[in-house]
Each structure stands twice: as structure tokens, then as C-alpha cells.
Amino acid sequence: MKLVVGLGNPGAKYEGTRHNVGFAAVDLLAKRHGLPWEAAPRGIEALVARWRAADAVLAKPLTFMNLSGAAIVGLLQFYKIEVPDLLVVVDEVQLETGRIRVRPDGSAGGHNGLKSIVASLGTMQYPRLRIGVGRGDTRRDLADHVLARFDPGERELVEDSVARAADAVEAVVADGVLAAMNRFNRRTDEDGKTEDGKSEDN
């Protein structure tokens, strides 16, 4: 069984913000597969959706971003899922808006949600799927940037990247992290060429 956790902040105030693209990706997956959200077991502060056809659980912690780790540990323990079978879907300011990147592990990189997970798990060795939200004006406070909503000109690009992130989650669940990395980590230009000059169809 796998646990797929989208990170975000709960409440209408944060819907549509850069920090909540992780929520958006798992919400889209639940919608695609007709999965209802319900309260997590044992008082764990999260919503869960059982994806039985894929032997996976989708989750959205209802703690705020910087306390995400506690809910994740509770879910891993309850469902008896090992850390390598965890996938965290998260926003990333170091990736330009529209890019996604799958990684088998890595540092928190200053992200409070990932810091909380590392502190709670005691390891950085867990897979994550990063959705680029851009850094914007570097003179702007980073917290203000990630808690802001996307500009109107970005919304189509964001919707596309969230959809591809959902595709990437499906690939991780079905075929593993490495297969998803090979498929989704390449950048495609307007001519359908990837960064290595090959066609996406190759």
C-alpha cells in the first residue's frame, strides 16, 4: 500500500494559493477516481480517500503546513505503510511555475512542510513530487509569495501542472518513482522536444 499526501493549509482562506497546489493535486486525483474524502482514523488531523483499485490512500493533513509531519506519521502507523511507500506532493518556489519534478528523496530546502516531515520521520529518504510555483519578485517576502494566489495569466499553466502532477502520482503508484522520474522530469518545449533534444514520444 502507498500513502500519497498533498500538502497545504486548511480553510477557504488558503484555497487557490501557491502553497496549496499539493492539496489541488490530490483533490484532482480523488475526483478522477470517484474517491470520497472522509475524516482520518484515530483522531489523526487529516482527510483521507481510500484508492482501493491502486492499493493506496490519498491524504490532506488538516494541521497547518508547518505541522504536517505529525499527521503523516499517524497515517503511516495506522495503515502500516513504510516510509519508502510515502509520496509527498508539495509546492516548490525553486521550480518555475508549470514545471513538476519527482525525486526519491532530498532536503527540505527551506519548505516548512517538508521540514516538519523530516523532523517527524527522522529521515529525508522519502519520495516527493514538487510542483513549481515560481519565486516571483525576490524583494517580496517568501511567506507572502507562497500564501498568495496565482496571477490570472498563470492560472492555465498551473491547472496544467496540477493535472500533470496527478498523472505523475498515478505513474508512481503504478510503476514506481524511477519510472515516473523518467517520464515527467523532462522539460518539453513548444516543438515537443525535451531538454535532451528528444521527442516526448521517443
HELIX and SHEET records of a PDB file:
HELIX    1   1 ALA A   12  TYR A   14  5                                   3    
HELIX    2   2 ARG A   18  ASN A   20  5                                   3    
HELIX    3   3 VAL A   21  ARG A   32  1                                  12    
HELIX    4   4 PRO A   41  GLY A   43  5                                   3    
HELIX    5   5 ARG A   52  ALA A   54  5                                   3    
HELIX    6   6 MET A   65  LEU A   67  5                                   3    
HELIX    7   7 SER A   68  TYR A   79  1                                  12    
HELIX    8   8 VAL A   83  ASP A   85  5                                   3    
HELIX    9   9 ASN A  112  LEU A  121  1                                  10    
HELIX   10  10 LEU A  142  VAL A  146  1                                   5    
HELIX   11  11 PRO A  152  GLU A  154  5                                   3    
HELIX   12  12 ARG A  155  ASP A  175  1                                  21    
HELIX   13  13 VAL A  177  PHE A  184  1                                   8    
SHEET    1   A 7 GLU A  38  ALA A  39  0                                        
SHEET    2   A 7 ALA A  46  TRP A  51 -1                                        
SHEET    3   A 7 ALA A  56  PRO A  61 -1                                        
SHEET    4   A 7 LYS A   2  GLY A   6  1                                        
SHEET    5   A 7 LEU A  86  GLU A  92  1                                        
SHEET    6   A 7 ARG A 128  GLY A 132  1                                        
SHEET    7   A 7 ILE A 100  ARG A 103 -1                                        
END                                                                             
